[in-house]
Protein backbone atom coordinates (compact mmCIF):
# COMPACT_ATOMS: atom_id res chain seq x y z
CA UNK A 1 0.00 0.00 0.00
CA UNK A 2 2.78 2.43 0.88
CA UNK A 3 4.48 1.55 -2.37
CA UNK A 4 1.31 2.40 -4.35
CA UNK A 5 0.98 5.74 -2.61
CA UNK A 6 4.66 6.50 -3.17
CA UNK A 7 4.41 5.62 -6.90
CA UNK A 8 1.28 7.77 -7.23
CA UNK A 9 2.98 10.73 -5.55
CA UNK A 10 6.10 10.37 -7.70
CA UNK A 11 4.08 10.12 -10.92
CA UNK A 12 2.11 13.23 -9.91
CA UNK A 13 5.37 14.95 -9.16
CA UNK A 14 6.71 14.04 -12.61
CA UNK A 15 3.62 15.34 -14.40
CA UNK A 16 3.62 18.52 -12.32
CA UNK A 17 7.28 18.99 -13.18
CA UNK A 18 6.52 18.40 -16.87
CA UNK A 19 3.64 20.91 -16.80
CA UNK A 20 5.89 23.46 -15.10
CA UNK A 21 8.63 22.91 -17.68
CA UNK A 22 6.20 23.30 -20.56
CA UNK A 23 4.78 26.48 -19.02
CA UNK A 24 8.29 27.87 -18.53
CA UNK A 25 9.15 27.01 -22.16
CA UNK A 26 6.00 28.75 -23.45
CA UNK A 27 6.79 31.78 -21.30
CA UNK A 28 10.35 31.91 -22.66
CA UNK A 29 9.03 31.74 -26.25
CA UNK A 30 6.53 34.50 -25.54
CA UNK A 31 9.27 36.65 -24.02
CA UNK A 32 11.43 36.17 -27.11
CA UNK A 33 8.54 37.09 -29.39
CA UNK A 34 7.76 40.19 -27.34
CA UNK A 35 11.44 41.21 -27.47
CA UNK A 36 11.40 40.82 -31.26
CA UNK A 37 8.20 42.82 -31.66
CA UNK A 38 9.48 45.54 -29.33
CA UNK A 39 12.73 45.75 -31.27
CA UNK A 40 10.86 46.08 -34.57
CA UNK A 41 8.61 48.77 -33.11
CA UNK A 42 11.62 50.70 -31.83
CA UNK A 43 13.31 50.48 -35.23
CA UNK A 44 10.13 51.75 -36.90
CA UNK A 45 9.89 54.63 -34.45
CA UNK A 46 13.53 55.56 -35.12
CA UNK A 47 12.89 55.57 -38.89
CA UNK A 48 9.80 57.72 -38.42
CA UNK A 49 11.71 60.22 -36.27
CA UNK A 50 14.54 60.39 -38.84
CA UNK A 51 12.06 60.97 -41.67
CA UNK A 52 10.26 63.61 -39.65
CA UNK A 53 13.56 65.37 -38.99
CA UNK A 54 14.38 65.34 -42.71
CA UNK A 55 10.93 66.71 -43.51
CA UNK A 56 11.44 69.53 -41.00
CA UNK A 57 14.82 70.36 -42.52
CA UNK A 58 13.27 70.38 -46.00
CA UNK A 59 10.45 72.66 -44.83
CA UNK A 60 12.93 75.01 -43.18
CA UNK A 61 14.97 75.25 -46.39
CA UNK A 62 11.82 75.89 -48.41
CA UNK A 63 10.70 78.62 -45.99
CA UNK A 64 14.11 80.25 -46.26
CA UNK A 65 13.86 80.27 -50.06
CA UNK A 66 10.35 81.72 -49.90
CA UNK A 67 11.48 84.39 -47.46
CA UNK A 68 14.38 85.35 -49.71
CA UNK A 69 12.02 85.46 -52.70
CA UNK A 70 9.55 87.70 -50.82
CA UNK A 71 12.38 90.00 -49.75
CA UNK A 72 13.65 90.26 -53.34
CA UNK A 73 10.12 90.93 -54.56
CA UNK A 74 9.66 93.68 -51.96
CA UNK A 75 12.93 95.35 -53.00
CA UNK A 76 11.81 95.22 -56.63
CA UNK A 77 8.40 96.64 -55.71
CA UNK A 78 10.05 99.53 -53.87
CA UNK A 79 12.31 100.27 -56.86
CA UNK A 80 9.31 100.30 -59.21
CA UNK A 81 7.31 102.48 -56.83
CA UNK A 82 10.25 104.89 -56.56
CA UNK A 83 10.65 105.09 -60.34
CA UNK A 84 6.90 105.77 -60.76
CA UNK A 85 7.13 108.58 -58.26
CA UNK A 86 10.15 110.03 -60.08
CA UNK A 87 8.36 109.65 -63.44
CA UNK A 88 5.30 111.45 -62.03
CA UNK A 89 7.41 114.37 -60.79
CA UNK A 90 9.21 114.66 -64.12
CA UNK A 91 5.92 114.60 -66.01
CA UNK A 92 4.63 117.48 -63.89
CA UNK A 93 7.68 119.56 -64.74
Residue pairs with C-beta under 8 A, 6 or more apart in sequence:
none
